[in-house]
Structures are given as C-alpha cells and as structure tokens.
Amino acid sequence: MLQKKMISTALKAVKKSGKMLIIEYENFNRNRVSFKASNEIVTKADLKSEKIIISALKEVFPKHKVLAEESGMSKNKSDYLWILDPIDGTTNFSMHNPLWSISLALAYKEEIIFGIVYLPYLKEIFIAQKDAGATLNNKGIRVSQNIKNNVINTYCHARDKKYLNKAVNYYNRQKMQGLDCRQLGSAAIELAYVACGRVESITIPGANSWDVAAGALLVQEAGGKVSDFKDNLWNLKSEDIIASNGKVHSQIIKILKQN
C-alpha cells in the first residue's frame, strides 16, 4: 500500500513548505493574525503552507482525498486520505516560539500507514511507517523506559469549553498525583516527543485528526501505546487520545477515571 513515491512526495512537499515558513516565521508581525470562529489563530502562513502541500500531493496523486485543517475534506472518493495540519502550533509561531510543526499523515481505509512531523526551524523531521518503525532525522527512535521517576506528561485540548474543562480537571488530577505536566502548544510535537522518549505521555481531550494522526503512528511505531480515554484502541474517529510509553498508560487511565 505504501509506495516510495508517496514518501518522497510527502517529504518534498513538507520541506518546500518548511522553507517558506522559516522566512515567514523570522519576519512575522503578530498584528497580522486573524481568528477563526473558535477564537483560534490563523495566519497567512497557515494558508500558504496548506496550499503548497496540497498542490504537491494533488499533482502526483490527484485521486487521493485530502483532509486539511483550514480547507476541510476534499470531495474525492478514494481509500487513500492525506491528513494535514499546515502549522501545528500557530500561536507559538506567531509569538516567535520555535515549537511549531507541519503534521502530515496518510491513511489507507482509515488506518494510518505513514506520518511526518516536521519542525522546520529546529531542523527535526520525525517519520513513521506502519510496521516499519519510527525515525528522527533518519535515526531510529524508541519511547522512554521511565516508569516512576520524573514522569513527564504533556497535555493539549480542543478549544471547545467542554474540552477545556476536561483538560483543566485532568491537569489538576495529574499534578496532584505527582506528574510533571507541561503544555508545549503543538500536539504533533508532543506526540513526537513521546515517540523519541523526551516525555512519557500526552493526554488530549477533543483531539482533531489533523493534529494527531501522524504523531499517533510515531508513538505506536516507537513502541508506545495509543488509546482513547476509555483505553480503547485509538482511531481516526476517536474523540480523545492518550499516547504514552506504555509503561505509564494504566496510571494515566486511572487518574482520568477519578471523580
């Protein structure tokens, strides 16, 4: 199912977008942001990045479907679906914080088979292939083996009030249980960090597929575990996501179930 042409096209597309985004980032004026209905920031850089990547994909795979954060789902009928967030961490981008990324995944019959999380400014590119492992800058990566000491949990959430309330409650419970909780501002990066062992877990109520699809595969292929909040296997229709090194997963689930 996964062809070398798919990988090379995806890499070429995100790298082309990355070059543009670095220029935009270094010259970004925060007064140029606009907002979606959900009070979420969107910039011209988001739109330019999305256009570059979608155009590159359509040129080679015109029949494939594309789901992108800004433009939504294409009308094509295909078993292949590209899932794109042109800038994950737009707020970070707008405030000259380098923790922003491009997230691109490919699903076949709703199963993620390939994913890229690219941090252009930090020159890090995470890649995962179904049943073929995960890499950071072409070197294999594995999840953390930490189980008790200095467990770090990152968290993210959708902007809907329901998910914001969940995130605040979960954050409080996790902190009270001794977890070191951080919010980095990019779900794709946080998932990549779980995959390469920089943090032990991430919890996201209200996870958008374009934010997490590539990162979820990274964690799985790096030896970690990915589920919803009820500990069911995560899929593209899941409302929430937990990704961990596997060793702390039951601990996270237990905390989330507390009243």
Secondary structure, 3 states (H helix, E strand, C coil): CCCHHHHHHHHHHHHHHHHHHHHHHHCCCHHHCEECCCCCEECHHHHHHHHHHHHHHHHHCCCCEEEECCCEECCCCCCEEEEEEEEECHHHHHCCCCCCEEEEEEEECCEEEEEEEEECCCCEEEEEECCCEEEECCEECCCCCCCCCCCEEEECCCCCHHHHHHHHHHHHHHHHCCCEEECCCCHHHHHHHHHCCCCCEEEEECCCHHHHHHHHHHHHHCCCEEECCCCCECCCCCCEEEEECCCCHHHHHHHHHCC
